[in-house]
Amino acid sequence: MTSFLGALNPIAFDLGGIQVHWYGIIISLAVMIAVVLAVREGKRRNLDEDYFYEYLLLALPFALISARAYYVIFEWSYYAQHPSEIYRIWDGGIAIYGGLIGALIVLVIYCRCKKISPWLFLDVIAPTVILAQGIGRWGNFMNQEAHGESTTRKFLENLHLPNFIIEQMQIKGVYYQPTFLYESLWDIAGFILLIVLRQKKNLFKRGEVFFSYVIWYSFGRFFIEGMRTDSLMLGFLRVSQWLSAILFIGAIIFWYARRYFEPLEPWYLDGNDNH
């Protein structure tokens, strides 16, 4: 792996002929960090740590499948011609929105079975999810994907980026906008904001930390997605931009509707009533 003489190797190491990709390592690390932080916050809100481990075991495979399915569906013109590559998730091509949709479906079903508030569960994990998303973007960095339009080395140097990032943004002799980095920083900023604000008394009711996550993430994703060159267009916007706009507006409307129609909804800091 080189640091200053060219692009980084997406392969971390080889185990008896099995190549282990940095993409997979980074995604796995992001998930582990998210779980540890969620368990810690869950204990403060009277949620048993086993809930999070059980949910992870159930949601992770379904989220991976739905994330890949989402990506393949919107890139079907390519995969119809290359069906053997559909399962090659280690080469990239996992749509975050697809994974989130799959994980959300599992969460609702799981919380109903366990008789715990899905809103509280979402509030606990939302900040850790956006942190994991921020970390996971570095998997895209290793694969030299999810980048923006072409640019100049001078532009990247003016951003005061480390040389290894600048070199990784050079693909076949052309430098590109590091949109992976823009989204990673946006996500990490969102994580910090959410974990600070959710500790404020009488600020968030159940579900509102989650709504804040949706609003923050979708707002940033809308603009960053518009800078990318590798996502599907639908009319004059990209598919993920349409979804981001819908989620942003929908979360705001739903937040205020719940405040109006369910004024007695417990505060987030009240924790789990069923404990």
C-alpha angles and dihedrals in degrees: 000000000000126000106187107012100064146314121342118253111254089209112084097190144326124249110195093317095323111116116217111207126213087226091066093042093052094047090049092049091050091052093048093051090048092052094048092051093044092052091051093051092041091059089055089053094047096254116141113242090230088069091066096046092048092047092050092052090051099040103040099069092041092047092050091050094047092045091053093041091053091052095045093048092055092043095042094127087068101037093047085066094040106036093158089068096056093094097043097105092153089072090061128254102127113142112217093207091054091051092048092051091051093046091048092054091052091046094055092049093045095049091049090052092048093042094232127132110270087202092058091045090051091048091054096048100035097085091045091049093055089047089052089050090053092050093043092059087072087067086062087049091057091049092046092236138121090049130145136234122318116277140163132276088238090059091052092047089052088059086062091235121168113261094246090062092047091050092048089053089061108093119177091341096311126106119222138197110268095232089158087065094047091054094043092055091045091052095047090049088051091051092053092046094049097047091049097046097044090063091061111107117246094002105105128036120200111299095018096098085056092048089050089053092051092048094047097044097043092047093055094039091054093061098035091049088055089061095054126096101198104065131093121263122224108187111312094339136054120258092249091050091056090049091046091052092049092049093046094052094038094052092051093048094046092047093056093040091056091048089053101041099032105037092156095060108134121255117255092242090057087078126198113352091194095060 
